[in-house]
């Protein structure tokens, strides 16, 4: 009696373990993001929901590059549809049923299974094309310096995962169809479903006994669902967290015009005070607004929560870097690397906190210099091409500008030309090295 329920118990234990590990890892990500500073991004809720619907759900920016865009949409829709099938598998696994939705949905079940199969096949085709683009055609943006080692392997591993999962799904259905057609009295395997793709795989099982066919179907079923559990928990270690995080990331995106930079409130207040003729220079300063510990950012804890969410959401697709004029002219800057470095440093800080019982112990490192060099930061032209190109509204420029602010205001480490310009503004009221009395001398020769 106990042996009859053993597969269900094993499945339930695997399900609980997968959900537990996934939840624990998601909470780690949430903790790490919460290390960032608060930022007000709850305004314009209607526009934010629209942004999320169009960009994250509707893939509107993805399809601006039609080949990759259409392929990605196929994989994305396939992912959504096949997750409906996953619900049936989970229920069957817990209760020991087989195709539990078939008697409930009737003929609609056939349409549903046929749709799953068509999308599974299309996903297979799309993923193989993606693999060819990366490894045979070798598109330049997939072979930049930051894409060596784990990032390159990670990109390929997820494609292998998809190929294996879709193949197992179709194999499972093919064996199921073979049993339905050849052993109509087989227990559990009632006539259910329409199989436009796996009907051809069923031909491979000709001559199989019922026992052998059941072993093939059950093996594919178990490998498929265990593979999904592994895939679910692999996301934490992969760039494919964007499957989940693209939605909050697009919701909390910066809705201001691309050329608008956020001012540091403490600096703005000081400048307004300087220009106020009625201000008392000897008055006691009101610090209720809270002066920042430092200007700008030198480490991940100095960035805001949305910037850290951006780092975890980065897909490493390289569209930002391929559009970056600095990168195109051979400069060291790669906006993709900025996001990857921020995520790597944030992960390192998170491990530090975990290993030290919830307290960060200084490790002698920081994002600036240990991960991102000043040469990269000053190569940026602040043109916003990277922000515009990102298919899920990630903003590498905001991190670059925060770190530049730290260099200028905390370390006085701006490039010489910039220091000269700021000195001229301070002394002459203009970026040029001419005093105010000499400003109109240029008109004498006209």
C-alpha positions as a Markdown table, in Angstrom:
| # | Residue | x | y | z |
|---|---|---|---|---|
| 1 | Unk | 0.0 | 0.0 | 0.0 |
| 2 | Unk | 2.8 | 2.4 | 1.0 |
| 3 | Unk | 4.7 | 1.5 | -2.2 |
| 4 | Unk | 1.7 | 2.6 | -4.3 |
| 5 | Unk | 2.0 | 6.1 | -2.9 |
| 6 | Unk | 5.8 | 6.2 | -2.9 |
| 7 | Unk | 6.1 | 8.1 | -6.3 |
| 8 | Unk | 3.6 | 10.7 | -5.0 |
| 9 | Unk | 5.6 | 11.2 | -1.8 |
| 10 | Unk | 8.8 | 11.5 | -3.7 |
| 11 | Unk | 7.3 | 14.0 | -6.0 |
| 12 | Unk | 5.8 | 16.1 | -3.1 |
| 13 | Unk | 9.2 | 16.1 | -1.4 |
| 14 | Unk | 10.9 | 17.3 | -4.5 |
| 15 | Unk | 8.3 | 20.0 | -5.1 |
| 16 | Unk | 8.6 | 21.3 | -1.5 |
| 17 | Unk | 12.4 | 21.2 | -1.7 |
| 18 | Unk | 12.4 | 23.1 | -5.0 |
| 19 | Unk | 10.0 | 25.7 | -3.8 |
| 20 | Unk | 11.9 | 26.1 | -0.5 |
| 21 | Unk | 15.3 | 26.6 | -2.1 |
| 22 | Unk | 13.8 | 29.0 | -4.7 |
| 23 | Unk | 12.0 | 31.1 | -2.0 |
| 24 | Unk | 15.2 | 31.2 | 0.1 |
| 25 | Unk | 17.2 | 32.5 | -2.9 |
| 26 | Unk | 14.6 | 35.1 | -3.9 |
| 27 | Unk | 14.7 | 36.4 | -0.3 |
| 28 | Unk | 18.5 | 36.7 | -0.6 |
| 29 | Unk | 18.0 | 38.8 | -3.7 |
| 30 | Unk | 15.3 | 40.9 | -2.0 |
| 31 | Unk | 17.7 | 41.5 | 1.0 |
| 32 | Unk | 20.5 | 42.5 | -1.3 |
| 33 | Unk | 18.4 | 45.0 | -3.2 |
| 34 | Unk | 17.2 | 46.4 | 0.0 |
| 35 | Unk | 20.8 | 47.3 | 0.8 |
| 36 | Unk | 20.3 | 50.2 | -1.6 |
| 37 | Unk | 19.0 | 53.6 | -0.8 |
| 38 | Unk | 15.3 | 54.4 | -1.0 |
| 39 | Unk | 14.0 | 56.2 | -4.1 |
| 40 | Unk | 10.6 | 57.5 | -4.9 |
| 41 | Unk | 9.3 | 55.6 | -7.9 |
| 42 | Unk | 5.6 | 55.2 | -7.0 |
| 43 | Unk | 4.3 | 58.2 | -8.9 |
| 44 | Unk | 2.4 | 58.0 | -12.3 |
| 45 | Unk | 1.1 | 54.5 | -11.5 |
| 46 | Unk | -1.0 | 54.3 | -14.7 |
| 47 | Unk | 2.0 | 55.1 | -16.8 |
| 48 | Unk | 4.1 | 52.6 | -14.9 |
| 49 | Unk | 1.5 | 49.8 | -15.3 |
| 50 | Unk | 1.4 | 50.6 | -19.0 |
| 51 | Unk | 5.2 | 50.6 | -19.2 |
| 52 | Unk | 5.3 | 47.1 | -17.6 |
| 53 | Unk | 2.5 | 45.8 | -19.9 |
| 54 | Unk | 4.1 | 47.1 | -23.1 |
| 55 | Unk | 7.8 | 46.4 | -22.4 |
| 56 | Unk | 7.9 | 43.4 | -20.0 |
| 57 | Unk | 4.8 | 41.6 | -21.0 |
| 58 | Unk | 4.3 | 42.9 | -24.6 |
| 59 | Unk | 8.1 | 42.7 | -25.5 |
| 60 | Unk | 7.7 | 46.1 | -27.4 |
| 61 | Unk | 11.4 | 47.0 | -27.2 |
| 62 | Unk | 12.6 | 43.5 | -27.9 |
| 63 | Unk | 11.1 | 43.4 | -31.4 |
| 64 | Unk | 13.0 | 46.5 | -32.5 |
| 65 | Unk | 15.6 | 44.0 | -33.7 |
| 66 | Unk | 13.2 | 41.8 | -35.6 |
| 67 | Unk | 15.1 | 38.5 | -35.9 |
| 68 | Unk | 16.1 | 38.2 | -32.3 |
| 69 | Unk | 12.9 | 39.9 | -31.2 |
| 70 | Unk | 10.5 | 37.5 | -33.0 |
| 71 | Unk | 12.5 | 34.4 | -31.8 |
| 72 | Unk | 12.5 | 35.8 | -28.2 |
| 73 | Unk | 8.7 | 36.3 | -28.4 |
| 74 | Unk | 8.2 | 32.7 | -29.5 |
| 75 | Unk | 10.3 | 31.4 | -26.6 |
| 76 | Unk | 8.5 | 33.8 | -24.2 |
| 77 | Unk | 5.0 | 32.8 | -25.3 |
| 78 | Unk | 6.0 | 29.2 | -25.3 |
| 79 | Unk | 7.3 | 29.6 | -21.7 |
| 80 | Unk | 3.9 | 31.1 | -20.7 |
| 81 | Unk | 1.8 | 28.4 | -22.4 |
| 82 | Unk | 3.9 | 25.4 | -21.3 |
| 83 | Unk | 3.7 | 26.7 | -17.7 |
| 84 | Unk | -0.1 | 25.9 | -17.9 |
| 85 | Unk | 0.9 | 22.4 | -18.8 |
| 86 | Unk | 3.2 | 22.4 | -15.7 |
| 87 | Unk | 0.2 | 23.0 | -13.5 |
| 88 | Unk | -1.4 | 19.7 | -14.7 |
| 89 | Unk | 1.9 | 17.9 | -14.2 |
| 90 | Unk | 2.2 | 19.1 | -10.6 |
| 91 | Unk | -1.4 | 18.1 | -9.8 |
| 92 | Unk | -0.8 | 14.7 | -11.4 |
| 93 | Unk | 2.4 | 14.3 | -9.5 |
| 94 | Unk | 0.9 | 15.0 | -6.1 |
| 95 | Unk | -2.3 | 12.9 | -6.5 |
| 96 | Unk | -1.1 | 10.2 | -8.7 |
| 97 | Unk | -3.5 | 11.0 | -11.5 |
| 98 | Unk | -2.7 | 11.2 | -15.3 |
| 99 | Unk | -3.9 | 14.1 | -17.5 |
| 100 | Unk | -6.4 | 15.2 | -14.8 |
| 101 | Unk | -7.6 | 18.2 | -16.9 |
| 102 | Unk | -8.7 | 15.9 | -19.8 |
| 103 | Unk | -12.1 | 14.9 | -18.5 |
| 104 | Unk | -12.7 | 18.4 | -17.1 |
| 105 | Unk | -11.9 | 20.3 | -20.3 |
| 106 | Unk | -13.2 | 17.8 | -22.8 |
| 107 | Unk | -12.4 | 18.7 | -26.5 |
| 108 | Unk | -10.7 | 21.9 | -25.3 |
| 109 | Unk | -8.0 | 19.7 | -23.8 |
| 110 | Unk | -7.1 | 18.5 | -27.3 |
| 111 | Unk | -6.7 | 22.1 | -28.5 |
| 112 | Unk | -4.6 | 22.9 | -25.4 |
| 113 | Unk | -2.2 | 20.0 | -25.8 |
| 114 | Unk | -1.8 | 20.7 | -29.5 |
| 115 | Unk | -1.0 | 24.3 | -28.7 |
| 116 | Unk | 1.6 | 23.2 | -26.2 |
| 117 | Unk | 3.2 | 20.9 | -28.7 |
| 118 | Unk | 3.3 | 23.5 | -31.5 |
| 119 | Unk | 4.9 | 26.1 | -29.1 |
| 120 | Unk | 7.3 | 23.4 | -27.8 |
| 121 | Unk | 8.5 | 22.8 | -31.3 |
| 122 | Unk | 8.8 | 26.5 | -32.1 |
| 123 | Unk | 10.8 | 27.0 | -28.9 |
| 124 | Unk | 13.1 | 24.2 | -30.0 |
| 125 | Unk | 13.7 | 25.9 | -33.4 |
| 126 | Unk | 14.2 | 29.3 | -31.8 |
| 127 | Unk | 16.6 | 28.1 | -29.2 |
| 128 | Unk | 18.7 | 26.2 | -31.8 |
| 129 | Unk | 18.9 | 29.4 | -33.9 |
| 130 | Unk | 19.9 | 31.4 | -30.8 |
| 131 | Unk | 22.7 | 28.8 | -30.1 |
| 132 | Unk | 23.9 | 29.2 | -33.7 |
| 133 | Unk | 23.9 | 33.0 | -33.5 |
| 134 | Unk | 26.1 | 32.7 | -30.4 |
| 135 | Unk | 28.4 | 29.9 | -31.3 |
| 136 | Unk | 28.5 | 29.5 | -35.1 |
| 137 | Unk | 27.7 | 33.0 | -36.5 |
| 138 | Unk | 29.4 | 34.4 | -33.4 |
| 139 | Unk | 27.8 | 37.8 | -33.3 |
| 140 | Unk | 30.3 | 40.3 | -32.0 |
| 141 | Unk | 28.2 | 41.5 | -29.0 |
| 142 | Unk | 28.2 | 37.9 | -27.6 |
| 143 | Unk | 32.0 | 37.7 | -27.7 |
| 144 | Unk | 33.1 | 40.9 | -25.8 |
| 145 | Unk | 35.6 | 40.6 | -23.0 |
| 146 | Unk | 33.0 | 40.5 | -20.2 |
| 147 | Unk | 31.3 | 37.5 | -21.8 |
| 148 | Unk | 34.1 | 35.1 | -21.3 |
| 149 | Unk | 34.0 | 32.3 | -18.7 |
| 150 | Unk | 30.8 | 31.9 | -16.7 |
| 151 | Unk | 28.7 | 34.5 | -18.6 |
| 152 | Unk | 29.4 | 32.6 | -21.9 |
| 153 | Unk | 28.7 | 29.2 | -20.3 |
| 154 | Unk | 25.6 | 30.5 | -18.6 |
| 155 | Unk | 24.2 | 31.7 | -21.9 |
| 156 | Unk | 24.7 | 28.3 | -23.5 |
| 157 | Unk | 23.5 | 26.3 | -20.5 |
| 158 | Unk | 20.1 | 27.9 | -20.5 |
| 159 | Unk | 19.8 | 27.1 | -24.2 |
| 160 | Unk | 20.7 | 23.4 | -23.5 |
| 161 | Unk | 18.1 | 23.4 | -20.7 |
| 162 | Unk | 15.4 | 24.6 | -23.0 |
| 163 | Unk | 16.4 | 22.0 | -25.7 |
| 164 | Unk | 16.3 | 19.1 | -23.2 |
| 165 | Unk | 13.1 | 20.2 | -21.5 |
| 166 | Unk | 11.2 | 20.6 | -24.8 |
| 167 | Unk | 12.6 | 17.3 | -26.1 |
| 168 | Unk | 11.5 | 15.5 | -22.9 |
| 169 | Unk | 8.0 | 17.1 | -23.2 |
| 170 | Unk | 7.5 | 15.9 | -26.7 |
| 171 | Unk | 9.0 | 12.4 | -25.9 |
| 172 | Unk | 6.6 | 12.1 | -23.0 |
| 173 | Unk | 3.7 | 12.9 | -25.2 |
| 174 | Unk | 4.9 | 10.7 | -28.0 |
| 175 | Unk | 5.2 | 7.7 | -25.7 |
| 176 | Unk | 1.8 | 8.5 | -24.2 |
| 177 | Unk | 0.2 | 8.6 | -27.7 |
| 178 | Unk | 1.8 | 5.3 | -28.6 |
| 179 | Unk | 0.3 | 3.7 | -25.5 |
| 180 | Unk | -3.2 | 5.3 | -26.2 |
| 181 | Unk | -3.2 | 3.9 | -29.7 |
| 182 | Unk | -1.8 | 0.5 | -29.1 |
| 183 | Unk | -2.9 | -0.4 | -25.6 |
| 184 | Unk | -6.4 | 1.2 | -25.2 |
| 185 | Unk | -7.0 | -0.7 | -22.0 |
| 186 | Unk | -3.8 | 0.5 | -20.3 |
| 187 | Unk | -4.5 | 1.9 | -16.8 |
| 188 | Unk | -4.3 | 5.7 | -16.6 |
| 189 | Unk | -3.6 | 6.2 | -20.3 |
| 190 | Unk | -7.1 | 7.2 | -21.5 |
| 191 | Unk | -7.7 | 8.7 | -25.0 |
| 192 | Unk | -6.9 | 12.4 | -24.4 |
| 193 | Unk | -5.0 | 15.1 | -26.2 |
| 194 | Unk | -4.0 | 16.0 | -29.7 |
| 195 | Unk | -0.4 | 15.6 | -30.6 |
| 196 | Unk | 0.5 | 17.3 | -33.9 |
| 197 | Unk | 4.3 | 17.1 | -33.3 |
| 198 | Unk | 4.9 | 14.1 | -31.0 |
| 199 | Unk | 2.8 | 11.9 | -33.3 |
| 200 | Unk | 5.9 | 11.6 | -35.4 |
| 201 | Unk | 8.0 | 10.7 | -32.3 |
| 202 | Unk | 5.5 | 7.9 | -31.5 |
| 203 | Unk | 6.7 | 6.1 | -34.6 |
| 204 | Unk | 10.0 | 5.6 | -32.9 |
| 205 | Unk | 8.3 | 3.3 | -30.3 |
| 206 | Unk | 6.8 | 0.9 | -32.8 |
| 207 | Unk | 7.2 | -2.7 | -31.5 |
| 208 | Unk | 7.6 | -1.6 | -27.8 |
| 209 | Unk | 5.7 | -3.5 | -25.2 |
| 210 | Unk | 3.4 | -1.7 | -22.9 |
| 211 | Unk | 5.9 | -2.0 | -20.0 |
| 212 | Unk | 8.7 | -0.6 | -22.1 |
| 213 | Unk | 6.5 | 2.3 | -23.4 |
| 214 | Unk | 5.4 | 3.1 | -19.9 |
| 215 | Unk | 9.0 | 3.2 | -18.7 |
| 216 | Unk | 9.9 | 5.6 | -21.6 |
| 217 | Unk | 6.8 | 7.9 | -20.8 |
| 218 | Unk | 7.4 | 7.9 | -17.1 |
| 219 | Unk | 11.1 | 8.5 | -17.4 |
| 220 | Unk | 10.5 | 11.4 | -19.7 |
| 221 | Unk | 7.8 | 12.7 | -17.4 |
| 222 | Unk | 10.1 | 12.6 | -14.3 |
| 223 | Unk | 13.1 | 14.0 | -16.1 |
| 224 | Unk | 10.9 | 16.8 | -17.5 |
| 225 | Unk | 9.5 | 17.9 | -14.1 |
| 226 | Unk | 12.8 | 17.5 | -12.2 |
| 227 | Unk | 14.5 | 19.5 | -15.0 |
| 228 | Unk | 11.9 | 22.3 | -14.4 |
| 229 | Unk | 12.7 | 22.2 | -10.7 |
| 230 | Unk | 16.4 | 22.5 | -11.4 |
| 231 | Unk | 15.8 | 25.2 | -14.0 |
| 232 | Unk | 13.7 | 27.1 | -11.4 |
| 233 | Unk | 16.6 | 27.2 | -8.9 |
| 234 | Unk | 19.2 | 27.7 | -11.5 |
| 235 | Unk | 17.7 | 31.1 | -12.2 |
| 236 | Unk | 19.2 | 32.5 | -9.0 |
| 237 | Unk | 22.7 | 31.9 | -10.4 |
| 238 | Unk | 21.9 | 33.0 | -13.9 |
| 239 | Unk | 21.3 | 36.1 | -16.0 |
| 240 | Unk | 17.8 | 34.6 | -16.6 |
| 241 | Unk | 16.5 | 36.2 | -13.5 |
| 242 | Unk | 15.0 | 38.7 | -15.9 |
| 243 | Unk | 12.2 | 36.2 | -16.5 |
| 244 | Unk | 10.9 | 37.3 | -13.1 |
| 245 | Unk | 12.5 | 40.7 | -12.5 |
| 246 | Unk | 11.7 | 42.3 | -15.8 |
| 247 | Unk | 8.2 | 43.1 | -14.5 |
| 248 | Unk | 9.1 | 45.1 | -11.4 |
| 249 | Unk | 12.1 | 46.5 | -13.2 |
| 250 | Unk | 9.9 | 48.1 | -16.0 |
| 251 | Unk | 7.4 | 49.2 | -13.4 |
| 252 | Unk | 10.0 | 51.1 | -11.4 |
| 253 | Unk | 11.8 | 52.5 | -14.4 |
| 254 | Unk | 12.7 | 56.1 | -14.7 |
| 255 | Unk | 9.9 | 57.8 | -16.6 |
| 256 | Unk | 11.6 | 61.2 | -16.8 |
| 257 | Unk | 12.9 | 62.4 | -20.3 |
| 258 | Unk | 16.2 | 60.6 | -21.1 |
| 259 | Unk | 18.2 | 63.8 | -21.1 |
| 260 | Unk | 17.0 | 64.8 | -17.6 |
| 261 | Unk | 19.5 | 64.0 | -14.8 |
| 262 | Unk | 18.5 | 63.8 | -11.1 |
| 263 | Unk | 20.1 | 66.5 | -8.9 |
| 264 | Unk | 21.5 | 65.7 | -5.5 |
| 265 | Unk | 19.0 | 67.2 | -3.1 |
| 266 | Unk | 21.7 | 68.3 | -0.6 |
| 267 | Unk | 23.7 | 70.1 | -3.3 |
| 268 | Unk | 20.5 | 71.7 | -4.8 |
| 269 | Unk | 19.5 | 73.1 | -1.4 |
| 270 | Unk | 23.0 | 74.5 | -0.9 |
| 271 | Unk | 23.0 | 76.2 | -4.3 |
| 272 | Unk | 19.5 | 77.7 | -3.7 |
| 273 | Unk | 20.8 | 79.1 | -0.4 |
| 274 | Unk | 23.7 | 80.7 | -2.2 |
| 275 | Unk | 21.5 | 82.4 | -4.7 |
| 276 | Unk | 18.9 | 83.6 | -2.1 |
| 277 | Unk | 19.6 | 87.3 | -1.4 |
| 278 | Unk | 17.5 | 87.1 | 1.8 |
| 279 | Unk | 19.3 | 84.0 | 3.2 |
| 280 | Unk | 21.2 | 84.5 | 6.5 |
| 281 | Unk | 24.7 | 83.0 | 6.0 |
| 282 | Unk | 25.1 | 82.7 | 9.7 |
| 283 | Unk | 21.9 | 80.9 | 10.4 |
| 284 | Unk | 22.1 | 77.4 | 11.9 |
| 285 | Unk | 21.7 | 74.9 | 9.1 |
| 286 | Unk | 18.5 | 72.8 | 9.2 |
| 287 | Unk | 19.7 | 69.2 | 8.6 |
| 288 | Unk | 16.3 | 67.6 | 9.1 |
| 289 | Unk | 16.4 | 66.5 | 5.5 |
| 290 | Unk | 19.4 | 64.4 | 6.2 |
| 291 | Unk | 22.7 | 65.2 | 4.6 |
| 292 | Unk | 24.1 | 62.1 | 2.8 |
| 293 | Unk | 27.0 | 60.2 | 4.3 |
| 294 | Unk | 28.8 | 60.7 | 1.0 |
| 295 | Unk | 28.1 | 62.3 | -2.4 |
| 296 | Unk | 27.6 | 59.8 | -5.2 |
| 297 | Unk | 28.5 | 56.1 | -5.0 |
| 298 | Unk | 31.7 | 54.2 | -4.5 |
| 299 | Unk | 30.1 | 50.9 | -3.6 |
| 300 | Unk | 26.8 | 49.1 | -4.1 |
| 301 | Unk | 25.3 | 50.3 | -0.7 |
| 302 | Unk | 25.5 | 53.8 | -2.0 |
| 303 | Unk | 23.3 | 53.1 | -5.0 |
| 304 | Unk | 19.5 | 53.2 | -4.8 |
| 305 | Unk | 17.3 | 50.1 | -4.8 |
| 306 | Unk | 16.2 | 50.5 | -8.4 |
| 307 | Unk | 19.8 | 50.6 | -9.6 |
| 308 | Unk | 20.4 | 47.3 | -7.7 |
| 309 | Unk | 17.2 | 45.8 | -9.2 |
| 310 | Unk | 18.6 | 46.9 | -12.6 |
| 311 | Unk | 21.8 | 44.9 | -11.9 |
| 312 | Unk | 19.9 | 41.7 | -11.1 |
| 313 | Unk | 17.6 | 42.1 | -14.1 |
| 314 | Unk | 20.3 | 42.5 | -16.7 |
| 315 | Unk | 19.9 | 40.0 | -19.5 |
| 316 | Unk | 23.5 | 40.4 | -20.7 |
| 317 | Unk | 22.1 | 40.6 | -24.2 |
| 318 | Unk | 24.7 | 43.3 | -25.1 |
| 319 | Unk | 22.3 | 45.6 | -26.9 |
| 320 | Unk | 23.5 | 48.5 | -24.7 |
| 321 | Unk | 27.1 | 47.9 | -25.5 |
| 322 | Unk | 26.5 | 47.4 | -29.2 |
| 323 | Unk | 24.9 | 50.9 | -29.3 |
| 324 | Unk | 27.5 | 52.6 | -27.0 |
| 325 | Unk | 29.5 | 55.1 | -29.1 |
| 326 | Unk | 32.4 | 54.9 | -26.6 |
| 327 | Unk | 32.6 | 51.1 | -26.9 |
| 328 | Unk | 32.3 | 51.3 | -30.7 |
| 329 | Unk | 35.4 | 53.6 | -30.9 |
| 330 | Unk | 37.5 | 51.2 | -28.8 |
| 331 | Unk | 37.1 | 52.7 | -25.3 |
| 332 | Unk | 37.1 | 50.5 | -22.3 |
| 333 | Unk | 33.5 | 51.2 | -21.4 |
| 334 | Unk | 30.8 | 48.5 | -21.8 |
| 335 | Unk | 27.5 | 49.4 | -20.2 |
| 336 | Unk | 26.7 | 45.7 | -20.0 |
| 337 | Unk | 29.9 | 45.2 | -17.9 |
| 338 | Unk | 28.8 | 48.0 | -15.6 |
| 339 | Unk | 25.6 | 46.1 | -14.8 |
| 340 | Unk | 27.4 | 42.7 | -14.5 |
| 341 | Unk | 30.1 | 44.2 | -12.2 |
| 342 | Unk | 27.4 | 45.8 | -10.0 |
| 343 | Unk | 25.6 | 42.5 | -9.7 |
| 344 | Unk | 28.8 | 40.6 | -9.0 |
| 345 | Unk | 29.8 | 43.1 | -6.2 |
| 346 | Unk | 26.3 | 43.0 | -4.8 |
| 347 | Unk | 26.3 | 39.2 | -4.7 |
| 348 | Unk | 29.7 | 39.3 | -2.9 |
| 349 | Unk | 28.4 | 41.8 | -0.3 |
| 350 | Unk | 25.3 | 39.6 | 0.2 |
| 351 | Unk | 27.5 | 36.5 | 0.9 |
| 352 | Unk | 29.6 | 38.7 | 3.3 |
| 353 | Unk | 26.4 | 39.5 | 5.2 |
| 354 | Unk | 25.2 | 35.9 | 5.2 |
| 355 | Unk | 28.6 | 34.6 | 6.4 |
| 356 | Unk | 28.6 | 37.2 | 9.2 |
| 357 | Unk | 25.2 | 36.6 | 10.6 |
| 358 | Unk | 23.4 | 39.5 | 9.0 |
| 359 | Unk | 26.1 | 42.1 | 9.4 |
| 360 | Unk | 28.4 | 43.5 | 6.7 |
| 361 | Unk | 32.0 | 43.2 | 7.6 |
| 362 | Unk | 34.3 | 45.5 | 5.5 |
| 363 | Unk | 36.3 | 43.4 | 3.1 |
| 364 | Unk | 38.6 | 46.1 | 1.8 |
| 365 | Unk | 36.8 | 46.1 | -1.6 |
| 366 | Unk | 34.3 | 48.4 | -3.3 |
| 367 | Unk | 32.6 | 48.7 | -6.6 |
| 368 | Unk | 34.8 | 51.6 | -7.7 |
| 369 | Unk | 38.3 | 50.5 | -8.8 |
| 370 | Unk | 38.0 | 46.8 | -7.7 |
| 371 | Unk | 35.2 | 46.2 | -10.2 |
| 372 | Unk | 34.7 | 49.3 | -12.3 |
| 373 | Unk | 37.7 | 51.5 | -13.3 |
| 374 | Unk | 37.7 | 55.3 | -13.5 |
| 375 | Unk | 38.7 | 54.9 | -17.2 |
| 376 | Unk | 35.4 | 53.2 | -17.9 |
| 377 | Unk | 33.4 | 55.8 | -16.1 |
| 378 | Unk | 35.0 | 58.8 | -17.8 |
| 379 | Unk | 34.7 | 57.2 | -21.2 |
| 380 | Unk | 30.9 | 57.6 | -21.1 |
| 381 | Unk | 29.5 | 60.4 | -23.2 |
| 382 | Unk | 26.2 | 60.3 | -21.2 |
| 383 | Unk | 24.3 | 60.0 | -24.5 |
| 384 | Unk | 21.7 | 57.6 | -23.1 |
| 385 | Unk | 22.1 | 55.2 | -26.1 |
| 386 | Unk | 22.4 | 52.3 | -23.7 |
| 387 | Unk | 19.3 | 53.2 | -21.8 |
| 388 | Unk | 17.3 | 53.6 | -25.0 |
| 389 | Unk | 18.6 | 50.2 | -26.4 |
| 390 | Unk | 17.8 | 48.1 | -23.3 |
| 391 | Unk | 14.8 | 45.9 | -24.0 |
| 392 | Unk | 13.7 | 46.0 | -20.3 |
| 393 | Unk | 14.5 | 49.6 | -19.4 |
| 394 | Unk | 17.7 | 49.1 | -17.5 |
| 395 | Unk | 19.7 | 52.3 | -16.8 |
| 396 | Unk | 23.5 | 51.8 | -16.8 |
| 397 | Unk | 24.0 | 55.5 | -17.1 |
| 398 | Unk | 22.5 | 56.3 | -13.7 |
| 399 | Unk | 25.2 | 54.1 | -12.0 |
| 400 | Unk | 27.9 | 55.7 | -14.1 |
| 401 | Unk | 26.7 | 59.2 | -13.1 |
| 402 | Unk | 26.4 | 58.3 | -9.4 |
| 403 | Unk | 30.0 | 57.0 | -9.4 |
| 404 | Unk | 31.2 | 60.0 | -11.3 |
| 405 | Unk | 29.6 | 62.2 | -8.7 |
| 406 | Unk | 31.6 | 60.4 | -6.0 |
| 407 | Unk | 34.8 | 60.9 | -7.9 |
| 408 | Unk | 34.2 | 64.6 | -8.4 |
| 409 | Unk | 32.7 | 65.6 | -5.0 |
| 410 | Unk | 34.4 | 63.2 | -2.6 |
| 411 | Unk | 37.8 | 62.6 | -4.2 |
| 412 | Unk | 38.2 | 65.6 | -6.5 |
| 413 | Unk | 39.3 | 63.1 | -9.0 |
| 414 | Unk | 37.9 | 64.5 | -12.2 |
| 415 | Unk | 40.0 | 64.5 | -15.4 |
| 416 | Unk | 42.2 | 67.5 | -15.8 |
| 417 | Unk | 40.0 | 69.1 | -18.6 |
| 418 | Unk | 36.9 | 68.8 | -16.5 |
| 419 | Unk | 38.7 | 70.3 | -13.4 |
| 420 | Unk | 39.9 | 73.2 | -15.6 |
| 421 | Unk | 36.3 | 73.8 | -16.8 |
| 422 | Unk | 34.9 | 73.7 | -13.3 |
| 423 | Unk | 37.6 | 76.1 | -12.1 |
| 424 | Unk | 36.8 | 78.5 | -15.0 |
| 425 | Unk | 33.1 | 78.4 | -14.0 |
| 426 | Unk | 34.0 | 79.1 | -10.4 |
| 427 | Unk | 36.3 | 82.0 | -11.2 |
| 428 | Unk | 34.9 | 83.4 | -14.5 |
| 429 | Unk | 31.3 | 82.3 | -14.5 |
| 430 | Unk | 31.8 | 80.5 | -17.8 |
| 431 | Unk | 33.7 | 77.3 | -18.9 |
| 432 | Unk | 36.2 | 79.4 | -20.9 |
| 433 | Unk | 39.5 | 80.8 | -19.5 |
| 434 | Unk | 38.6 | 84.4 | -20.0 |
| 435 | Unk | 37.6 | 86.8 | -17.2 |
| 436 | Unk | 34.4 | 88.6 | -17.3 |
| 437 | Unk | 36.0 | 91.9 | -18.4 |
| 438 | Unk | 37.4 | 90.3 | -21.5 |
| 439 | Unk | 34.3 | 88.4 | -22.6 |
| 440 | Unk | 33.3 | 90.7 | -25.4 |
| 441 | Unk | 36.7 | 91.4 | -26.8 |
| 442 | Unk | 36.0 | 88.9 | -29.6 |
| 443 | Unk | 33.5 | 91.4 | -31.2 |
| 444 | Unk | 36.2 | 94.0 | -31.8 |
| 445 | Unk | 37.4 | 92.3 | -35.0 |
| 446 | Unk | 33.9 | 92.1 | -36.5 |
